Amino acid sequence: MTRFHRHRLATAATLLGLAATAHALDLSGLSKDVKPCDDFYAFVNGNWEATTELPASRARIGSFEQLRQANDELLNKALRELADKPALQTTPGLKLIAAYYASGMDEAAIEARGLTSIAPLLNRIDALQRREDLPALLALLARSGIAAPLAHAVQPDRKDTRRNALTLTQAGLGLPDRDDYFRSDERTRGLTTAYRGFARTLLSGSGRAAGDAELDALIAFETRLAEASRERSKLRDPTANYNAMSAAELAAAAPGLDWQAYLAVLTAGAKLPQRIIVGQPEFATRLASLAADTPLEVWRSYLALRVLDAAAPRLPKAFAAASFEYRGKAITGLQAPPPRTEDVILQIGGRTGTEPVALALGELFVARAFSPEAQRRSLQLVEDIRASMKERIEKLEWMTPPTKARALEKLASMQPMIGAPAKWPQYEGLQLNSHDYAGNWLKVALWHSDRQMKDLDAPVERGRWRTSPHIVNAFAGGLNQIIFPAGILQPPFFDAKADDAVNYGGIGMVIGHEITHHFDDSGRNFDAGGSLTDWWTPADAAGYKARADKVAERYGAISPLPGYSINGRLTLGENISDMSGLPIAFEGLQRALKRAGGADRKIDGYTPAQRFFLSNALVWRTKVRTEFLINQLRTDTHSPAKYRVLTPMSNTLYFAQAFSCKPGSAMVAKDPLTVW
């Protein structure tokens, strides 16, 4: 344990401006002009939406973003204290993030260093004069955190989660989506123009040719990569994206690239893997073809751009500003960059807390904002909701007993990971410089690659945390795990002092959602140990698919903006998890109320059932920029927040009963859908 004093959940609640009381629901945003049975999202959030302005530095704002900002502010204060008081740096992780954070805040040092920290990579690219040297260069960049154009990871083998395997997957595109290379609408044309300007700024700023001819060749090269890239919805099929090969088989499937040379550098002297999981073989084939026939000057331009793009937020202002103009402004509609403190924390931890030293941020966060009581109560919610899912599976009319038995085995084996790990990484061999931001990023990437290769073909450590506890999110882990970081176990999602209805409608729904992910259209393909296994009878698989197809069709008919619809296939897993997670969380609440009593006790004039749904709608309240929403509809596996309220609620009888909604009401589906 660090020497920091622990603070209870009220710390984050205070930052949010929410009092940790039994009332715990912010009802000030309710609309007086909308009835619950007409549009529950607008009823709960209409006044909030009307009176809330998006700051110039935000692409969206809402419960998730407000809590993330509160967590970041807590971390920022703690990081400043760490940097100012070296005596508080009592663990390897705290030492590392103190130096990393200080380097990110030292703008003068960043300007003074220029591109020197990434010069070794750029120089290696400039030195590419022989096609035979390309495989080793691609592998070196991969080890340095540059997925150009292949991404790699060492992770549990999907078909045998007892051991780790090397996985290679498609990557390396500069536009937000592979389809953006083929669309011709006004929005895509604008993005392409912005991307060309971005590429021109980065390449010319580093002393490289960036005329129209060079940019045309670069876009043409990426278009050939995009042609061989799978659509996002097709990447959700775990079986189609699992292709085990030996190095020899990969070389036969993708001739033109020396895969032995690539793997030798990628694994850095470790024993070459006997088995490689190739996510998209056709992409590897296209890469090898490009390696054989694309002019080396195009390769040099492309690879330099990928390095500069990845490093830009940590480079001098000219590069960081270009990154914001493209990735912040053009893609998501931001009008101003976020506070530097937030961006530095983001660069260290990543959006999902999976950057190599992100857990050090979690170590600092947990010492300040997580209590044993929060962990205990969260576990109780998990067990109540798991019990509700068990009852649902047992009562399914469309599923046969053999498949039910396997489903129940999987549910019982599911491992909850709550709050934070029991021990923190020691980061052996990693040292950072408090005045070299880009250099620290590169050091961390190389250290992480070395660490990953030590895991190659080794037994899987099932208890290892792979996401930082400061993150406001939850996950269905690939080992039949459900993960709830301390960062989301805060108001308004969870409040140890709030009534059960608030907590089951908030974090309880998130728990139900993550449990269901292991039974969604993708997750259902994995067994109790988390291995990719077909445990379904053909009839049950067909019955499931028929129900899932209806969910995809229903969401696909929703158009949040004129000309832009929800991609029902891309969002199917999230939508199934919303539609099933909400009612099982509600049933979990009934178990809690049965223990404690008070099922009819009103608070603020609302019953526990009503407060459950109010809490859920408050969690999803969100205001977004149009550019952000368009990008979400094109690239995100999640439906827009509004429809994560309206569609699941209108398809469950529990909501209609809670608010006495009559058939024919907008919030009562004519033909309610259920999967689980």
N, C-alpha and C positions, 0 to 999 in steps of 0.2 A: 504493500500500500504506500502511496506517495505521502509526502508530508503536508499536502493540502488538506484543509478542513473539508469535511463532507457537508453538502448543503442538501436539504430536502427538496422535493419536487416544487415547492413554492418558488424556488429560484427561477426556473424557467417560466413558471406561471406569471411571476412578477414582470419578467421581460416581455411577456405577451400582453400584459395589461389585464390578465384574467385572475380573478381571486379564486383561490383553491377552497371553495366552500361547497356545502351540500347542494346549492342551487346549480352552479357550475355550467349553466347554459347561457350563452349570450343571445338573448332574444330580441336585442335592439334592432336587428336587421329584418325582422318580420315585416311583410307587406300587409297593409290594411286593405288592399284592393284585390287580392287574390285569395281564393278559397283553397283549403288543403286538397280537396278532391279534384280541383281543376288543374293545378300545376304546383306540386308540393315544393319543388325546387324554388320557384318564384315566391311562393308563400313564405318560405323560411328565409330566403336570401334576397328577395326583391328590393327591399329598402336598403340593404347593405350594398347591393350592386349599384343602385341609383345614386348613392351618396359617396361611393368609393372611387377615387381617381387612381389610375395606374401611374406610379412614379416613372419618370423618364428612364430610370435604370432598371425597370422591371418589365419582363415580357408577360408575366402573369403574377397575380397576387391572390392569396387565399389562405386557408388554414395551414396547408402544407408549407407554403412559402413563409408565412409568418412565424411558424415554429422553427423552420430552418434558419431564418434570420436571427431568431432569439438564441438558438444553439450556437450560431456563428459568433454572435456578440459575446456570449459567455466564453467561448473558446478564445476570442480575440483578447479579452481582458486577461485570461489565464496565460496566454502566450506572451503577452507583453510583460507580465509579471515574471514568467520563466526567463525571458531574455534579460530582464533587468536584475534578476537575482539568481545568479548561477548556482547558489547553494541549494536552490529548489530543484535543480536538475538531478534528481536522485536515482534515475534509472536510465538505461541506454536509450529507450524510446523518447524520454523527455529531453535528453541532451540533443537528440537528432532533430526533433521538431523545433526546439528552441533555435538551433542554427538555421534550419530550413526556412522557418518563418522570418527570422531576421534578414536572411538573404533576399527573400521576396519583398520585404519592405524597404530595402536599401536601394532606392531608385538611382542614386548617384553612382553606386558601384555597378549597377546594371548598365547604365549608359557608358561608363568608363571601359567596361570589358567588351562592349560591342558584341562581335560574333566569335570572340576568341575561344569561348568554352565549347562551342560546337564546331570549331574549325577543324579538329581532327576528322570528324565525319565528312564535312564538306570537302576537305582535301582528298580524302579517299575516293569520293565520288569524282572529283576533278581528274584524279589519276586513272580513272577507268579508260583504258586504251585498248584492251584485249577482251574479246567476248568471253574468253575462258575465265576471266577474273570476276565476271558478274555474279555467279552463284555465291562465292565467298563474301562479296560485298552485300548482297541481299541478306545473307545470314547475319552479318555484322550489324546491319541496320536493325534487323529484327531483334537481336540481342539488346540493342540500344533503345528499344521501345518504339521503333518506327515500323509500322505494319505496311510495308510497301513492296509488293502488293499483297503479300501473305501475312496473316496474323497467326501467331502460334501460342499455345498454352500447354502446360503440363498439368493435367487434372485427372480425376478419377475416370477410368475407362467406363464408358456408358454401359457396356455389356458385361463388365466384370468390375464392379466398384471396389473390389478388394485391392486393386493395384492402379497406380497412376500410369497414364499414357500420354504420348505427344500427339497433339491435335493441330492440324493445319486447316485454316479456313480463309475464305475470300475476304479481301479488304482493299484499301488503297485508293479509293475514289475521293475526289475533292468536292463534288456536288453532294447535296444531302442524301440523294437516293439514286439508285441505278436507273430508275425510270426517267430521271431528270435529263439524262443524255439523249432521250428519244422523244420527250414531250415537246410540243411547239406552242403551248399557250403563253399568254402574256407573262404570267407569274414565272414560268420556267425561263423564258427569255431574259427576264430581269435578273434571275439568279445566275444564269450563265454569264451575263455581262459583268455582274459583280464578282464572280469567281475569276474571270479573266483579269479584271482590275487588281484583284487580290494577288493572283499569281505574278502579275507584272511588277507590283510593288515589292514583293518578297524577292523575286529573282534579280531585279535590277538593283535593289537595295543591297544585295550581296555581291554585286559586281558581275552578274551573269546576263547573258543576252536574253532579252524579253520583248522582242519585236513581234509583230503580228504573225510572222512566219513561225517563230518558235512557239507562240501560244497556240496557233492552229495545230501544229504537230502534237503538242502536249494534249490538247483536247481530243484529238483523233486517237491518240494512244489510250487515254482513259476510256474513250468510247468503246474501244475494242475490249478493254477489261470489263466494262459494264455489260457488253453483249453476252459475256460468259458468266456474269454474276446472276445468282438466283434472286428472284423477287423476294421481298421480305416475308410475305405470307408463306412461301415455300420453305423458308429457313426454319419454320416452326415444326416441321415434320422430323422427329428425332430419328426415325429409321432411315429416311432418305438421305439424311445428313450424317450418317454413320457409315463410313466405308473404310474398313481395316485393310491395310496393305503393308507389304514389306517394302524396303527401299527399292528392291529390284522390280517389284510390281508397279511401284510409283513411277520409276524410270521408264517402264514399258508403256504405261498409260499416258505419260506426259513427256515424250521425247523432245530433246532440244535444250534441256537444262541439265547440268551435271548435278543430280540430286545427292550423290555421295559427297561431293565437295560442299554442297549447301548444308547437309546434315552434320558434317564433320565440324564446321565452324559454329553452327547453331548450338550443338551440344557441348562445345568448348572442351573437347578432349574426353568427355564422358563416353562410355560404351555406346555405340550406335544402337538405337532402338530396333528391336526385332519386329515391332508392330507400330505402325503409324496410322492414326485415324484421320483420314482426309475427308473434310466436310463436303466439299464440292469438287469432285474429280475433274469436271469439265473446266473449272476455273484454273486448276493446276495445269491442265492441258494447254489452255490459252496462254497462261503465263510462260510456259516452256516454249511455245511457238513465238511469242513476242521476244523472248530471250534470244532466239535463234535468228530472227529476221528484222527486228527494229534497230534502226541506226543508233549507235552508242551515244551520239549527241542528244538524242531524244531521251534515252535512258538517264543520262546525266542531268538533264533539265528536270525530268520527272522526279528523280530521287532527291535532288537538291530541294525542290519545292516541298516534298513530303517532310524532309527534315526541318526546313524553315517553318512550315505550317505547324508541325508538332511543337516546336520550341517557341513559337512567336509570343505567347503570353509571358514568357520569361526573358524576353529579349528587349533591347532598347525600344523607346516609345514609338519610333517609326514602324517597327514590326508589330508591336502589341496593338497599336492603333489600327493597323491594316486588318489584323485578326478580328478586332471588334467590329470594324465596318462591315466585314463579310459575315462572320459567324454570329455576331450579336445583332447588328442592324439589319442587314439584308435578309438573313434567314428568319430571325425571330422578332424583328421590329423594334428592338431596343433603340431608344433615343439617346441614352447616355450609358457609359459603362457602370457596372456596380461598384460599390466602395472597394478600394484596393484590398482592404483587410479580408473581405469576403472572397475576392478572387484568389488571393494567396492560399487561403484555407481550402478553396475548391481545387486549386492546382496540386496541393499536397495530398488531399484525400480522395478527389474524384467525386463524380455525382452520386455514385453508389457506394462510396467508401471502400473501393477495392484497389486503390493505388498502393504500391508496395509498402509505404510506411504509414498508411492511413490509420492503422491500429494504434499508432502512437498518439494520434489526435483523440482516439477513443479512450485511451488510458487517462488522458488529461480530463476529458469530458466527464467520464464516470466518477472520477474523484470529486467532482463538483456538483453533479446533478442527478444522481441515481441512488435510490434508497433500497434497502432490503425489503421494506414493506411493498414497494412497487413490484419487485420481482415475485414476491409471494402471491400477491393478488393477481398478477398477470398469469401465473401458473394455474390458478383456480379458474380463470376465464378459459384458458386453453382446455382444461379437462371438461368443463361444462359443455363447451362447444364441440369437442371431440365426441362426447357422449351423445350429443344431439345428432351428429353426423352418423354415428354408429346406428342409432335408432332409424334414421332415414334409410340407410343401406338395407337394414333388415326388413324394412317394409316395402322396398321397391317391388312393384308388380311385374316390371318388364325384365328383371334380371334373374337368371337361374341360380339355384343353390351353389353350384361349384364356383361360379364367378363371384358370388356374394362372399363366399368363404375367403377367397383370395383378397377381395377388397377389404374385408374386415381385418384380415391379417396385416395388410398394409397400413391401415388406419391405426391399429394397435401398436405397430412398430415405429410409427412416426415420432421423430425425435424433436422436441421443442428446445430451442436455444434462445434464452431470454436474457436481455440486458447486455451482458458483456462476458468475455471469456474469464475462466478462473485464473489464468496466468497470461502474462503479456510477452510478446516476442522480445528477444534480446538483441537482435540485429547484429549478430557477430560479424566482424570484419567491415562494417560500414561506418565511415566517418564523413561528416559534411562540413562545409565551409560557410560561415555566416555572412560572407561577402560574394558568393558565387551562385546565384539563383539557377541559371541555366546549367552550370556545371554540376550542381547538386542533383538536378533532375536526371542528368545523364548518368551520374554515379549510381543513383538509386535504381535506374533501369538496368544497368549492367549487373549490379549486385543481385537484383531480383531474378535476372536470367540465370545467374550462377546457382541461386537457391533453388529455382525450379528444376534445373537439370539434376540436382542432387535427389530430387523426388522421382525422377524418371525411372519407371519400372519398379519403384519401391512400394511397400504397402501404404494404403491410404490411412491418414490420420483423421478419423471421423469426427473428433471433437474440435478440430481446428476451425477457428473463426476466419472467414475470408472477407468480411466486411467490417467496417469500423462502427463501433457503438454510437458514435455521434450522429449517424445518418437518420434522417426522418423518412423512413421507408421500412418495408418488411419484405421477406423473401421466402420463396419455396425452394429450399436448397436441393441440389442434385443428388443428395444421399438420403432422400426421404426425410428431409429436415424442414422445419418451419422456424424462421429466424426473425426475432423481434428485437432490434437494437434499442438500447436505452434512449436513443434520440427521439424515437416515436412514442415512448412510454411517458409522455408529458401531456399536459392539457393542450388542446382540447380533446386529444385522442384518449388519454387516460389520466385520471386524477384520483389518487388514493383516498381523497376526502369526499369524492362525489358519490352520488347514489348509483346503484348498479345499472339503472337504465341508461345513464349517460355513458358509462364505461362499456357496456355491451353494445350500444349503438355506435360508439367510436372505435376503440381498439378491438372490441369484440367482433365487429364486422370485418376488420382487417384480419383477425385470426381466422374467421370463417372463410374469408377469401383465400388466404394462404393454404389452409387445409384443402380447400377445393382445388387449388392449382394442381395438387398431386393426383387429381381425378378429372382434370379438364381434358380437352381433346388431345393434348400433347402429353401431359403428365400421367394420364391413364395407362400409357405404354410402359411404365416403369413398375417394378415389383417392390416388395416390402423392404428389400435391401437397397433400393434405388437403382437397380440394374435394368437395362432396356430388355424387356421380356414380354412376350405376348401371352398374357395369362387369361385372356378372354375367350369364351366360346364364340364361334362364328355368329351365332344368333344374337348373343349379347352385344357383340361389337357392332352388328348391323343396327340393333336397337339404339345403341348409343349414338351412332352416326346420324340416324334419322332425327334424333332430338337436337343434336349439335347443329345440323344443317338448318333447322328452323330458327335457332338462335342467330346463326350467321345471317340468315335472310331477314330477320326482324331488325337487327342493327344496321344491316346494309341498306335498309329503306329509309334511314334517318339522314337528313341533310342539314347539318348545323349551319352551313353557309350556302348561298345559291351557287350551284355548280360543284359543290364539294360534299360528298357523302362519306359516312363511316365505312371503312373497309371491313366488312363483316368477317372475312377470313383472317385478316391480319390481327384483328382484335378478339378473335373467338375465345381464346383461352382466358383472357381477362374478363370478358363478358359472362362466360359460364361461371367463373369464380365469383363475380359480383352477384349474379342471379341466384346462385346456390348459397354463397357465403352469408348473404343478408338474412334469409330465413333461419339458417342454422344458428346464427348468432342470436336471433330473436328467441329461438327455442332454448338456447343456453341461458338467456335472461330468465325464462320461466323456471328453470331449475334453481337459479339463484334466489328468485322471489319465493319459491316454495320452501327453501331453507330459512330465509329471513322473514318472510311474511311481507305484507304491505303491497300486494298486487293492485289494490284499488286506491292506494294513498296518492293524493295529488300534490305536486309541487309546482308552484307558479301556475296553477290551474290546469295542469296536464297530468294524465295518468302515466304510470311507468311505461305502458305500451306506446303512448304518444311521445313521451320523452325519448324513448329509444329511437324513433324515426326522426325526431327533431335533431337529436345529437348526430345521427348519420348524415342528414342533409347539411348540417353545419360543417361537418368535417370536409365535405366536398365543395363548399362554396369557393368559387374561383372566378376571377375576372382576367381575361387574356387579351392580348393584341391579336388583330386579325392575322398578321403574318405568322405569329406563333401557332395559331389555331390551324392555319392551312398546312404548315409543316407537320403539326401533330397528326392531322388527318391523313397525310401522305406517308408518314414514316413511323408513327408510334403504334405500339401494340395495345395502347389503352384508349378507350373511348373518351371523348370530352367529359369533364366532370359533371355537367348538367345531366347527361344521360346515364351516368353511374348512379344517379338518384331516381330519375323518372322511370327508367325501364325496369330495373329490379323491383322497385316498390309497386309499380302497376301490375306486376306479374305475381305478386304474393297476396294471398287472402288476408294475411296478418295486417297489412297496411289498411286495407279496406275496412276491416273490422275495427281497427284502432280509431279511425276517423269517420266511421259510419258512412263510407262512400257507397253510393248505390250503383248497380249495373248501369252502364251507359256513361258513367263519369269518365273524364279523361284519364284519371288515375286508376281505372279498373280496366285491365286488358280484356278484350272480347274473348280471346282464347288464350288464357294464361299458359306460359311455357314453364316446364320444369325439366331439369336434367337429372339432378340428384334429389 
